[in-house]
């Protein structure tokens, strides 16, 4: 029995050593791949050139990349819409370091999708004065999410997180976006309506 127990212990020990050795080799291989994998050296200027982005009135750069062929008749939309609208539209949107998206609002929901770069903070101000912020990005452990919806009619603005270089996102609007319904905030009026948030409004308006 003692011999059997000794052999059993010896076998268990060797199995543990075998598993540990193979685990270490696997970790080493993963580290080797990560070290030899090319680093992402894309910059804000790279994306602006390659995607043919243009300056946006709210700040940053954009390009419309999709307009639905399916149209919604004005009669089927709320009265605030001034005409027929595509079911949805979508743009690329980019902010560089020290730039911001100024407070504005539109009449449709706006869906934000994270693509590349660093994290972004979106501020959303409801008609009743409730201010919330949302972190857009891929660092889930830091409270970020790659997707966020800004509700129709809410004022909203965005800026890069500290030490960020740029962020590239997508914005999808449904019913589709039309510049005739784009309202850029007036600093004095917005501050008058929401005095509790005057410092943020002063920072993120023009």
Long-range contacts (C-beta under 8 A, 24 or more apart in sequence): 40-116, 42-116, 43-165, 43-166, 44-94, 44-96, 44-97, 44-117, 44-165, 44-166, 44-168, 47-92, 47-94, 47-116, 47-166, 47-168, 48-94, 51-92, 51-94, 53-92, 53-94, 56-93, 56-101, 57-182, 57-184, 58-101, 58-102, 58-104, 58-184, 59-95, 59-99, 59-100, 59-101, 59-102, 59-206, 60-93, 60-94, 60-95, 60-96, 60-99, 60-100, 60-101, 61-93, 61-94, 61-95, 61-96, 62-91, 62-92, 62-93, 62-94, 62-171, 63-91, 63-92, 64-89, 64-90, 64-91, 65-90, 65-91, 65-92, 65-170, 66-90, 66-172, 67-176, 68-176, 72-175, 72-176, 77-175, 78-107, 80-107, 80-181, 81-107, 81-175, 81-181, 82-178, 82-180, 82-181, 83-178, 85-175, 85-176, 85-178, 86-175, 86-176, 87-174, 87-175, 87-176, 88-172, 88-173, 88-174, 88-175, 88-176, 89-172, 89-173, 89-174, 89-176, 89-177, 90-170, 90-171, 90-172, 90-173, 91-170, 91-171, 91-177, 92-168, 92-169, 92-170, 93-168, 93-169, 93-170, 93-171, 94-166, 94-167, 94-168, 94-169, 95-120, 95-158, 95-159, 95-160, 95-166, 95-167, 96-160, 96-165, 96-166, 97-160, 97-164, 97-165, 97-166, 99-159, 99-160, 100-157, 100-158, 100-159, 100-160, 100-203, 100-204, 101-156, 101-157, 101-158, 101-159, 101-204, 102-157, 102-184, 102-185, 102-204, 102-205, 102-206, 103-155, 103-156, 103-157, 103-184, 103-185, 103-190, 103-201, 103-204, 103-205, 104-155, 104-156, 104-157, 104-182, 104-183, 104-184, 104-185, 105-153, 105-154, 105-155, 105-156, 105-183, 105-185, 106-152, 106-173, 106-177, 106-181, 106-182, 106-183, 107-152, 107-153, 107-175, 107-181, 108-152, 108-173, 108-174, 108-175, 108-176, 108-177, 109-149, 109-150, 109-151, 109-152, 109-173, 109-174, 110-149, 110-150, 110-152, 110-156, 110-171, 110-172, 110-173, 111-147, 111-148, 111-149, 111-171, 111-172, 111-173, 111-174, 112-136, 112-147, 112-148, 112-149, 112-150, 112-169, 112-170, 112-171, 113-146, 113-147, 113-169, 113-170, 113-171, 113-172, 114-138, 114-144, 114-146, 114-147, 114-167, 114-169, 115-168, 115-169, 115-170, 116-167, 116-168, 117-164, 117-165, 117-166, 117-167, 117-168, 118-160, 118-161, 118-163, 118-164, 118-165, 118-166, 118-167, 119-144, 119-160, 119-161, 119-164, 119-167, 120-158, 120-159, 120-160, 120-161, 120-164, 120-167, 120-169, 121-158, 121-159, 121-160, 121-161, 122-148, 122-150, 122-156, 122-157, 122-158, 123-156, 123-157, 123-158, 123-200, 123-204, 124-150, 124-151, 124-154, 124-155, 124-156, 125-154, 125-155, 125-156, 125-194, 125-197, 126-151, 126-154, 127-153, 127-154, 129-193, 129-194, 129-196, 129-197, 131-194, 131-197, 131-200, 135-161, 136-167, 136-169, 137-161, 137-167, 155-185, 155-190, 157-204, 157-205, 159-204
